[in-house]
Amino acid sequence: RSGVAWLPHARTSALAVGPTGTDLTTDGGRTWRTVDTGSYDTVDCTPDGSCWAAGEQGRVARLTRG
């Protein structure tokens, strides 16, 4: 993976992005599950809990708490 961001207000949850997809952990990194297979280069989360990922050719995605 090329980027990782810890989710605000969820101390054990993080997103990891890379050329083969996006993975989510909710247990501090012990286990991961794939949530998207698109290619992303970077990810960051805002204080309100939204996370944004960006990749090649203007690819952008947003994950929100739900």
N, CA, C and O atoms as CSV, one atom per row, in Angstrom:
chain,resi,resn,atom,element,x,y,z
A,1,ARG,N,N,0.832,-1.183,0.000
A,1,ARG,CA,C,0.000,0.000,0.000
A,1,ARG,C,C,0.875,1.243,0.000
A,1,ARG,O,O,1.979,1.243,0.544
A,2,SER,N,N,0.363,2.307,-0.621
A,2,SER,CA,C,1.150,3.535,-0.742
A,2,SER,C,C,0.720,4.623,0.229
A,2,SER,O,O,1.441,5.606,0.399
A,3,GLY,N,N,-0.424,4.478,0.864
A,3,GLY,CA,C,-0.873,5.482,1.811
A,3,GLY,C,C,-1.765,4.872,2.871
A,3,GLY,O,O,-2.490,3.911,2.612
A,4,VAL,N,N,-1.707,5.437,4.066
A,4,VAL,CA,C,-2.567,4.964,5.154
A,4,VAL,C,C,-3.008,6.160,5.985
A,4,VAL,O,O,-2.252,7.115,6.165
A,5,ALA,N,N,-4.236,6.102,6.490
A,5,ALA,CA,C,-4.751,7.164,7.354
A,5,ALA,C,C,-5.598,6.536,8.447
A,5,ALA,O,O,-6.448,5.685,8.186
A,6,TRP,N,N,-5.352,6.971,9.676
A,6,TRP,CA,C,-6.176,6.531,10.805
A,6,TRP,C,C,-7.445,7.359,10.811
A,6,TRP,O,O,-7.397,8.570,10.596
A,7,LEU,N,N,-8.581,6.718,11.056
A,7,LEU,CA,C,-9.860,7.409,11.061
A,7,LEU,C,C,-10.036,8.182,12.363
A,7,LEU,O,O,-9.841,7.628,13.444
A,8,PRO,N,N,-10.405,9.465,12.264
A,8,PRO,CA,C,-10.649,10.253,13.471
A,8,PRO,C,C,-11.796,9.637,14.279
A,8,PRO,O,O,-12.728,9.081,13.698
A,9,HIS,N,N,-11.740,9.727,15.557
A,9,HIS,CA,C,-12.789,9.243,16.463
A,9,HIS,C,C,-12.929,7.720,16.452
A,9,HIS,O,O,-13.892,7.187,17.004
A,10,ALA,N,N,-11.985,7.015,15.832
A,10,ALA,CA,C,-12.011,5.545,15.816
A,10,ALA,C,C,-10.564,5.077,15.939
A,10,ALA,O,O,-9.928,4.742,14.940
A,11,ARG,N,N,-10.062,5.055,17.135
A,11,ARG,CA,C,-8.630,4.864,17.387
A,11,ARG,C,C,-8.043,3.586,16.806
A,11,ARG,O,O,-6.829,3.506,16.617
A,12,THR,N,N,-8.861,2.597,16.522
A,12,THR,CA,C,-8.334,1.331,16.007
A,12,THR,C,C,-8.664,1.102,14.535
A,12,THR,O,O,-8.429,0.012,14.014
A,13,SER,N,N,-9.208,2.120,13.855
A,13,SER,CA,C,-9.614,1.971,12.455
A,13,SER,C,C,-8.735,2.803,11.531
A,13,SER,O,O,-8.408,3.952,11.828
A,14,ALA,N,N,-8.357,2.198,10.403
A,14,ALA,CA,C,-7.519,2.888,9.422
A,14,ALA,C,C,-7.841,2.390,8.022
A,14,ALA,O,O,-8.330,1.275,7.836
A,15,LEU,N,N,-7.554,3.242,7.040
A,15,LEU,CA,C,-7.651,2.895,5.625
A,15,LEU,C,C,-6.252,2.847,5.048
A,15,LEU,O,O,-5.416,3.695,5.360
A,16,ALA,N,N,-5.994,1.857,4.208
A,16,ALA,CA,C,-4.728,1.766,3.478
A,16,ALA,C,C,-5.064,1.686,1.997
A,16,ALA,O,O,-5.890,0.868,1.590
A,17,VAL,N,N,-4.426,2.535,1.184
A,17,VAL,CA,C,-4.696,2.564,-0.255
A,17,VAL,C,C,-3.447,2.211,-1.039
A,17,VAL,O,O,-2.326,2.332,-0.547
A,18,GLY,N,N,-3.664,1.773,-2.266
A,18,GLY,CA,C,-2.554,1.443,-3.145
A,18,GLY,C,C,-3.058,1.098,-4.534
A,18,GLY,O,O,-4.249,1.235,-4.813
A,19,PRO,N,N,-2.168,0.654,-5.405
A,19,PRO,CA,C,-2.544,0.391,-6.797
A,19,PRO,C,C,-3.509,-0.779,-6.976
A,19,PRO,O,O,-4.141,-0.892,-8.027
A,20,THR,N,N,-3.638,-1.647,-5.982
A,20,THR,CA,C,-4.538,-2.796,-6.124
A,20,THR,C,C,-5.784,-2.697,-5.256
A,20,THR,O,O,-6.549,-3.657,-5.167
A,21,GLY,N,N,-6.001,-1.549,-4.615
A,21,GLY,CA,C,-7.229,-1.381,-3.857
A,21,GLY,C,C,-7.064,-0.698,-2.523
A,21,GLY,O,O,-5.995,-0.195,-2.176
A,22,THR,N,N,-8.166,-0.697,-1.780
A,22,THR,CA,C,-8.239,-0.059,-0.471
A,22,THR,C,C,-8.663,-1.087,0.562
A,22,THR,O,O,-9.609,-1.846,0.348
A,23,ASP,N,N,-7.956,-1.105,1.686
A,23,ASP,CA,C,-8.267,-2.026,2.772
A,23,ASP,C,C,-8.613,-1.233,4.024
A,23,ASP,O,O,-8.131,-0.118,4.220
A,24,LEU,N,N,-9.456,-1.825,4.870
A,24,LEU,CA,C,-9.892,-1.212,6.115
A,24,LEU,C,C,-9.579,-2.147,7.273
A,24,LEU,O,O,-9.824,-3.351,7.195
A,25,THR,N,N,-9.034,-1.583,8.353
A,25,THR,CA,C,-8.882,-2.324,9.603
A,25,THR,C,C,-9.733,-1.644,10.661
A,25,THR,O,O,-9.855,-0.419,10.679
A,26,THR,N,N,-10.313,-2.433,11.529
A,26,THR,CA,C,-11.059,-1.888,12.666
A,26,THR,C,C,-10.519,-2.433,13.982
A,26,THR,O,O,-11.100,-2.215,15.045
A,27,ASP,N,N,-9.389,-3.149,13.893
A,27,ASP,CA,C,-8.794,-3.743,15.096
A,27,ASP,C,C,-7.315,-3.381,15.249
A,27,ASP,O,O,-6.509,-4.189,15.711
A,28,GLY,N,N,-6.981,-2.165,14.857
A,28,GLY,CA,C,-5.616,-1.689,15.041
A,28,GLY,C,C,-4.593,-2.292,14.096
A,28,GLY,O,O,-3.393,-2.209,14.356
A,29,GLY,N,N,-5.041,-2.897,13.007
A,29,GLY,CA,C,-4.121,-3.443,12.017
A,29,GLY,C,C,-3.914,-4.945,12.092
A,29,GLY,O,O,-3.169,-5.504,11.286
A,30,ARG,N,N,-4.555,-5.609,13.040
A,30,ARG,CA,C,-4.413,-7.074,13.131
A,30,ARG,C,C,-5.018,-7.769,11.924
A,30,ARG,O,O,-4.441,-8.720,11.397
A,31,THR,N,N,-6.186,-7.294,11.482
A,31,THR,CA,C,-6.814,-7.850,10.285
A,31,THR,C,C,-7.253,-6.708,9.374
A,31,THR,O,O,-7.529,-5.600,9.834
A,32,TRP,N,N,-7.314,-6.995,8.084
A,32,TRP,CA,C,-7.709,-6.010,7.076
A,32,TRP,C,C,-8.722,-6.654,6.145
A,32,TRP,O,O,-8.655,-7.854,5.881
A,33,ARG,N,N,-9.669,-5.850,5.643
A,33,ARG,CA,C,-10.580,-6.347,4.615
A,33,ARG,C,C,-10.621,-5.344,3.470
A,33,ARG,O,O,-10.570,-4.132,3.683
A,34,THR,N,N,-10.714,-5.862,2.265
A,34,THR,CA,C,-10.754,-5.027,1.070
A,34,THR,C,C,-12.124,-4.366,0.962
A,34,THR,O,O,-13.154,-5.031,1.069
A,35,VAL,N,N,-12.125,-3.039,0.746
A,35,VAL,CA,C,-13.374,-2.299,0.596
A,35,VAL,C,C,-13.521,-1.694,-0.796
A,35,VAL,O,O,-14.598,-1.213,-1.148
A,36,ASP,N,N,-12.444,-1.712,-1.597
A,36,ASP,CA,C,-12.482,-1.181,-2.958
A,36,ASP,C,C,-11.294,-1.753,-3.717
A,36,ASP,O,O,-10.227,-1.948,-3.137
A,37,THR,N,N,-11.464,-2.022,-5.003
A,37,THR,CA,C,-10.365,-2.571,-5.799
A,37,THR,C,C,-9.753,-1.548,-6.743
A,37,THR,O,O,-8.879,-1.890,-7.539
A,38,GLY,N,N,-10.199,-0.293,-6.668
A,38,GLY,CA,C,-9.638,0.753,-7.520
A,38,GLY,C,C,-8.262,1.195,-7.046
A,38,GLY,O,O,-7.889,0.983,-5.893
A,39,SER,N,N,-7.520,1.807,-7.948
A,39,SER,CA,C,-6.161,2.268,-7.660
A,39,SER,C,C,-6.169,3.676,-7.066
A,39,SER,O,O,-6.714,4.607,-7.658
A,40,TYR,N,N,-5.561,3.817,-5.893
A,40,TYR,CA,C,-5.401,5.118,-5.240
A,40,TYR,C,C,-3.966,5.259,-4.765
A,40,TYR,O,O,-3.303,4.274,-4.441
A,41,ASP,N,N,-3.494,6.507,-4.728
A,41,ASP,CA,C,-2.119,6.782,-4.325
A,41,ASP,C,C,-2.005,7.354,-2.922
A,41,ASP,O,O,-0.996,7.150,-2.246
A,42,THR,N,N,-3.027,8.064,-2.483
A,42,THR,CA,C,-2.951,8.760,-1.201
A,42,THR,C,C,-4.325,8.800,-0.542
A,42,THR,O,O,-5.351,8.730,-1.219
A,43,VAL,N,N,-4.336,8.914,0.773
A,43,VAL,CA,C,-5.585,9.003,1.529
A,43,VAL,C,C,-5.353,9.890,2.744
A,43,VAL,O,O,-4.266,9.898,3.322
A,44,ASP,N,N,-6.388,10.637,3.128
A,44,ASP,CA,C,-6.326,11.449,4.337
A,44,ASP,C,C,-7.744,11.585,4.882
A,44,ASP,O,O,-8.715,11.527,4.128
A,45,CYS,N,N,-7.854,11.764,6.177
A,45,CYS,CA,C,-9.158,11.887,6.827
A,45,CYS,C,C,-9.281,13.258,7.478
A,45,CYS,O,O,-8.302,13.812,7.978
A,46,THR,N,N,-10.497,13.797,7.465
A,46,THR,CA,C,-10.773,15.091,8.064
A,46,THR,C,C,-11.258,14.899,9.500
A,46,THR,O,O,-11.673,13.799,9.865
A,47,PRO,N,N,-11.212,15.943,10.312
A,47,PRO,CA,C,-11.660,15.815,11.703
A,47,PRO,C,C,-13.120,15.370,11.845
A,47,PRO,O,O,-13.482,14.781,12.863
A,48,ASP,N,N,-13.966,15.643,10.835
A,48,ASP,CA,C,-15.370,15.229,10.929
A,48,ASP,C,C,-15.584,13.753,10.611
A,48,ASP,O,O,-16.704,13.254,10.722
A,49,GLY,N,N,-14.517,13.043,10.215
A,49,GLY,CA,C,-14.620,11.612,9.969
A,49,GLY,C,C,-14.682,11.198,8.517
A,49,GLY,O,O,-14.674,10.002,8.228
A,50,SER,N,N,-14.742,12.149,7.585
A,50,SER,CA,C,-14.712,11.810,6.162
A,50,SER,C,C,-13.278,11.522,5.743
A,50,SER,O,O,-12.348,12.198,6.183
A,51,CYS,N,N,-13.102,10.516,4.892
A,51,CYS,CA,C,-11.776,10.211,4.357
A,51,CYS,C,C,-11.820,10.339,2.844
A,51,CYS,O,O,-12.772,9.903,2.198
A,52,TRP,N,N,-10.777,10.944,2.285
A,52,TRP,CA,C,-10.669,11.161,0.850
A,52,TRP,C,C,-9.441,10.439,0.322
A,52,TRP,O,O,-8.368,10.490,0.924
A,53,ALA,N,N,-9.612,9.767,-0.812
A,53,ALA,CA,C,-8.501,9.097,-1.483
A,53,ALA,C,C,-8.394,9.661,-2.893
A,53,ALA,O,O,-9.404,10.017,-3.502
A,54,ALA,N,N,-7.168,9.742,-3.415
A,54,ALA,CA,C,-6.944,10.248,-4.769
A,54,ALA,C,C,-5.969,9.343,-5.499
A,54,ALA,O,O,-5.062,8.761,-4.904
A,55,GLY,N,N,-6.182,9.239,-6.819
A,55,GLY,CA,C,-5.323,8.401,-7.640
A,55,GLY,C,C,-5.111,9.002,-9.018
A,55,GLY,O,O,-5.387,10.178,-9.253
A,56,GLU,N,N,-4.618,8.174,-9.918
A,56,GLU,CA,C,-4.298,8.613,-11.274
A,56,GLU,C,C,-5.540,9.092,-12.020
A,56,GLU,O,O,-6.662,8.688,-11.716
A,57,GLN,N,N,-5.313,9.955,-12.997
A,57,GLN,CA,C,-6.336,10.467,-13.904
A,57,GLN,C,C,-7.514,11.099,-13.168
A,57,GLN,O,O,-8.657,10.998,-13.616
A,58,GLY,N,N,-7.239,11.743,-12.050
A,58,GLY,CA,C,-8.268,12.460,-11.309
A,58,GLY,C,C,-9.219,11.596,-10.505
A,58,GLY,O,O,-10.262,12.074,-10.060
A,59,ARG,N,N,-8.878,10.346,-10.314
A,59,ARG,CA,C,-9.742,9.443,-9.540
A,59,ARG,C,C,-9.799,9.924,-8.089
A,59,ARG,O,O,-8.763,10.116,-7.452
A,60,VAL,N,N,-11.016,10.117,-7.571
A,60,VAL,CA,C,-11.222,10.583,-6.200
A,60,VAL,C,C,-12.352,9.766,-5.577
A,60,VAL,O,O,-13.337,9.445,-6.242
A,61,ALA,N,N,-12.202,9.436,-4.309
A,61,ALA,CA,C,-13.262,8.719,-3.591
A,61,ALA,C,C,-13.381,9.278,-2.188
A,61,ALA,O,O,-12.412,9.787,-1.625
A,62,ARG,N,N,-14.574,9.179,-1.630
A,62,ARG,CA,C,-14.823,9.649,-0.275
A,62,ARG,C,C,-15.498,8.538,0.527
A,62,ARG,O,O,-16.441,7.902,0.056
A,63,LEU,N,N,-15.010,8.318,1.719
A,63,LEU,CA,C,-15.620,7.371,2.648
A,63,LEU,C,C,-16.114,8.168,3.842
A,63,LEU,O,O,-15.374,8.977,4.402
A,64,THR,N,N,-17.350,7.947,4.229
A,64,THR,CA,C,-17.897,8.640,5.387
A,64,THR,C,C,-18.328,7.625,6.429
A,64,THR,O,O,-18.628,6.474,6.113
A,65,ARG,N,N,-18.353,8.072,7.670
A,65,ARG,CA,C,-18.840,7.197,8.741
A,65,ARG,C,C,-20.327,6.981,8.542
A,65,ARG,O,O,-21.050,7.887,8.129
A,66,GLY,N,N,-20.773,5.772,8.837
A,66,GLY,CA,C,-22.191,5.529,8.616
A,66,GLY,C,C,-22.796,4.522,9.464
A,66,GLY,O,O,-23.991,4.251,9.346
